[in-house]
Amino acid sequence: MGLDNHRVVITAAGRDFGRTLAIQVAELGAEVFLSARSLAAAERVRDEIRDRGHQQVHAFACDLTSPASIRDFASSVARLTDRVDLLVNNGSRYLNGPDLLSASDADVVDTIASGATGTVLTVKNFLPLLLNSDKPDVVTMVSACGTSGHQRSDAHDAFYAAKSAQAGFTEILSKRLRPQGVRAISLYPPDFDNADPLSEEWETTPREAKDALTAHSLVECILFAVAQPRDCFIKAFHFEQV
């Protein structure tokens, strides 16, 4: 699908899947507003996209653990556009370690704040811009760790807590925003391969039944959901783990 006339906000787009998604939606014609915890990281991705001939891309700093930073991000975007058509909650700190005692209190707070509080406040602050759109969608990259009963990850308990909070938030968000035409779409991927979208591996990474899930396929899931008629509310994508 094309994304001409789409205005897309992506959090944590300075690396990994956020960068991948920003590059891909820009290629499809979207105007992109991307953030990263450091402005330099966001600007690097912005410049990568502009070097490919897509000038409608803007970079911002946003620390998802800071309410003031989230408000500043939304206000800065509002100075450039009167609407947002797609908000992608990609940001959430990962914390490794199956031993609860392995992480400091500060790491626990930072992990839960970025994934849980950060997601809620990002949607809250961008909601006025979403409501100005005639095709508003909120996509949240949760994780298989947000699925009830999941126990196959070595992620820390705090990461599981953050992802469970995201899952609960997006579940009620879907119900409560539907009357206003806003779709809330959640993805619950296990660990996946994220080939550089600017490399040959993007097209050559295997995508067969025996292979791990790829970022390429996740991007296509998001584009599929966004392209559906406005009466089609796809709440979630759940994936088998290899």
Salt bridges, closest charged atoms under 4 A:
ASP16 OD2 - ARG15 NH1 2.55
GLU27 OE2 - ARG52 NE 2.44
GLU27 OE1 - HIS54 NE2 3.32
GLU31 OE1 - ARG7 NE 3.88
GLU31 OE2 - HIS58 NE2 2.77
ASP47 OD1 - ARG46 NE 3.02
GLU48 OE1 - ARG19 NE 2.89
ASP63 OD1 - ARG37 NH2 3.35
ASP82 OD1 - ARG7 NH1 3.24
ASP85 OD1 - ARG83 NE 2.97
ASP85 OD1 - LYS135 NZ 3.85
ASP107 OD1 - ARG93 NH2 2.98
ASP110 OD1 - ARG37 NH2 3.59
ASP110 OD2 - ARG93 NH1 3.00
ASP134 OD1 - LYS135 NZ 3.33
ASP137 OD1 - ARG183 NE 2.63
ASP137 OD2 - ARG230 NH1 3.26
GLU171 OE2 - LYS235 NZ 2.71
ASP196 OD1 - ARG19 NH2 3.21
GLU220 OE1 - ARG207 NH2 3.07
GLU220 OE2 - HIS216 NE2 3.35
